[in-house]
């Protein structure tokens, strides 16, 4: 099950606008529907919101360093930096979802 979760998260992370779509869906669902209409557990909804907010959190020094170095790298290395940043964000997500 964890391998499937990791694969799905990688697919979401590879799509540039996917996180914006996820956060907009969460915002629209939480504002327009009640818990009984969605059928979602409050704990699950909170976990997903925490996961999305952890991706947008800019307090990770490793991600900040890589982002600062990226403009000075050639394109191939800049692409590798993007991949490294995505992997760091995935590790944050795995810690959030391991409690499920």
URDA-V487670 format. One record per residue. N is the residue number from 0. RES is the residue in one letter. PSI is psi in radians with two decimals (999 if undefined). NEAR is the number of other C-alpha atoms within 8 Angstrom. Layout:
# URDA-V487670
n->{N | N}
res->{RES | RES}
psi->{PSI | PSI}
near->{NEAR | NEAR}
This chain:
# URDA-V487670
n->{0 | 1 | 2 | 3 | 4 | 5 | 6 | 7 | 8 | 9 | 10 | 11 | 12 | 13 | 14 | 15 | 16 | 17 | 18 | 19 | 20 | 21 | 22 | 23 | 24 | 25 | 26 | 27 | 28 | 29 | 30 | 31 | 32 | 33 | 34 | 35 | 36 | 37 | 38 | 39 | 40 | 41 | 42 | 43 | 44 | 45 | 46 | 47 | 48 | 49 | 50 | 51 | 52 | 53 | 54 | 55 | 56 | 57 | 58 | 59 | 60 | 61 | 62 | 63 | 64 | 65 | 66 | 67 | 68 | 69 | 70 | 71 | 72 | 73 | 74 | 75 | 76 | 77 | 78 | 79 | 80 | 81 | 82 | 83 | 84 | 85 | 86 | 87 | 88 | 89 | 90 | 91 | 92 | 93 | 94 | 95 | 96 | 97 | 98 | 99}
res->{X | X | X | X | X | X | X | X | X | X | X | X | X | X | X | X | X | X | X | X | X | X | X | X | X | X | X | X | X | X | X | X | X | X | X | X | X | X | X | X | X | X | X | X | X | X | X | X | X | X | X | X | X | X | X | X | X | X | X | X | X | X | X | X | X | X | X | X | X | X | X | X | X | X | X | X | X | X | X | X | X | X | X | X | X | X | X | X | X | X | X | X | X | X | X | X | X | X | X | X}
psi->{-0.69 | -0.56 | -0.70 | -0.72 | -0.75 | -0.73 | -0.75 | -0.72 | -0.65 | -0.68 | -0.72 | -0.75 | -0.47 | -0.35 | 2.06 | -0.64 | 0.10 | -0.72 | -0.60 | -0.69 | -0.74 | -0.81 | -0.62 | -0.63 | -0.74 | -0.73 | -0.72 | -0.66 | -0.71 | -0.46 | -0.58 | -0.39 | 2.60 | 3.04 | -0.69 | -0.57 | -0.64 | -0.52 | 0.17 | 2.52 | 2.49 | -0.65 | -0.75 | -0.77 | -0.72 | -0.70 | -0.74 | -0.73 | -0.69 | -0.66 | -0.77 | -0.73 | -0.55 | -0.49 | -0.57 | -0.08 | 2.22 | 0.34 | 0.02 | 2.03 | -0.56 | -0.76 | -0.69 | -0.72 | -0.82 | -0.69 | -0.61 | -0.57 | -0.42 | -0.76 | -0.34 | 0.01 | 2.70 | 2.93 | -0.73 | -0.70 | -0.59 | -0.66 | -0.70 | -0.61 | -0.71 | -0.75 | -0.71 | -0.70 | -0.73 | -0.69 | -0.68 | -0.68 | -0.62 | -0.64 | -0.61 | -0.75 | -0.67 | -0.62 | -0.54 | -0.75 | -0.17 | -0.33 | -0.10 | 999}
near->{4 | 5 | 6 | 7 | 8 | 10 | 8 | 8 | 9 | 9 | 8 | 9 | 10 | 6 | 8 | 6 | 6 | 9 | 11 | 7 | 8 | 9 | 10 | 8 | 8 | 9 | 8 | 8 | 9 | 8 | 7 | 6 | 8 | 8 | 9 | 6 | 6 | 8 | 6 | 8 | 7 | 7 | 6 | 8 | 9 | 8 | 10 | 8 | 10 | 9 | 12 | 11 | 8 | 10 | 9 | 6 | 7 | 6 | 5 | 7 | 6 | 6 | 10 | 10 | 8 | 10 | 9 | 7 | 8 | 10 | 7 | 5 | 9 | 6 | 6 | 7 | 9 | 11 | 8 | 8 | 11 | 8 | 8 | 8 | 10 | 9 | 8 | 9 | 10 | 11 | 8 | 11 | 11 | 9 | 8 | 10 | 9 | 6 | 5 | 3}
